[in-house]
C-alpha cells in the first residue's frame, strides 16, 4: 500500500494471504506432480517451419519517424503503464519512478 499498489494489496487480502508458490515435487491432480503438469502444458519442440518465417524486406525507414520519439514521450508512456514485473524484474511503479525522477 505504501507504494500505491492497491490492486496487489487487495488481491493478497482477498485470497486471505494463502497464496504461495508450489514446490515442483508437490502432488496435484491424480498422482501427478506440479512439474508433470507444467511439462504437459508446454508445447513440444519441433522443426523450424521456413514457410512462416519472413525474410528481411530491406525497406528503408525515414529517420524522421525515430526523431519523434523523445524523452518526454517515453516519460508520458511510462507514467500510463500498469502491471507487474516482466523480464526486466521492474514493475510499472519502478519504471514510473525511473522515468520521472530526473
C-alpha positions in Angstrom: 0.0 0.0 0.0 2.9 2.3 0.7 3.9 2.2 -2.9 0.4 2.7 -4.3 -0.1 -0.9 -5.3 -3.7 -1.0 -4.2 -4.7 -3.7 -6.7 -1.9 -6.1 -5.5 -2.7 -5.4 -1.8 -6.4 -6.1 -2.4 -5.6 -9.3 -4.3 -3.5 -10.5 -1.3 -6.1 -9.8 1.2 -8.9 -11.3 -0.8 -7.0 -14.6 -1.0 -6.6 -14.5 2.8 -2.9 -14.5 2.5 -2.9 -18.1 1.3 -1.2 -17.5 -2.0 2.0 -19.5 -2.3 4.3 -21.0 -4.8 4.0 -24.7 -5.1 7.2 -26.8 -4.9 7.8 -28.7 -8.2 7.5 -32.0 -6.3 4.1 -31.4 -4.8 1.3 -33.8 -5.8 -1.5 -32.2 -7.8 -4.4 -34.0 -9.6 -4.2 -37.8 -9.8 -0.6 -38.8 -8.9 1.0 -36.1 -10.9 3.5 -33.5 -9.7 3.5 -29.8 -10.4 6.4 -30.4 -12.7 4.5 -33.1 -14.7 1.5 -30.8 -15.1 3.7 -28.0 -16.4 5.6 -30.3 -18.8 2.2 -31.5 -20.2 1.1 -27.9 -20.9 4.4 -26.9 -22.6 4.3 -27.4 -26.4 6.7 -30.0 -27.9 9.8 -28.7 -29.7 9.6 -29.0 -33.4 11.4 -28.3 -36.6 11.6 -24.7 -37.9 8.9 -24.0 -40.4 10.6 -21.9 -43.0 7.3 -21.0 -44.8 6.1 -19.0 -41.8 9.4 -17.1 -41.2 9.5 -13.9 -43.2 12.7 -12.8 -45.0 14.1 -9.3 -44.3 12.4 -6.8 -46.6 15.3 -4.3 -46.9 12.8 -1.5 -46.6 14.2 1.9 -45.9 12.6 3.8 -43.0 12.8 7.5 -42.9 14.7 8.8 -39.9 12.0 11.4 -39.0 9.9 8.5 -37.6 12.6 7.8 -35.0 13.2 11.5 -34.3 9.6 11.8 -33.0 10.5 9.5 -30.1 11.7 11.9 -27.4 12.4 11.7 -23.7 9.1 13.4 -22.9 7.0 10.9 -25.0 8.8 8.0 -23.3 8.1 9.5 -19.8 4.4 10.0 -20.6 4.1 6.4 -21.9 5.8 5.1 -18.7 3.5 7.1 -16.4 0.5 5.5 -18.0 1.7 1.9 -17.6 0.3 -0.6 -15.0 1.4 -4.1 -14.2 3.8 -6.5 -12.5 7.4 -7.1 -13.3 8.3 -8.8 -16.5 11.7 -10.0 -17.8 13.4 -6.9 -16.5 12.3 -7.5 -12.9 10.9 -4.0 -12.7 7.1 -3.4 -12.2 5.2 -0.4 -13.5 5.9 1.6 -10.3 9.6 1.2 -10.7 9.5 2.3 -14.4 7.4 5.3 -13.5 9.9 6.3 -10.8 12.9 5.9 -13.0 11.4 7.8 -16.0 10.1 10.7 -13.9 12.7 11.2 -11.2 15.0 13.5 -13.1 
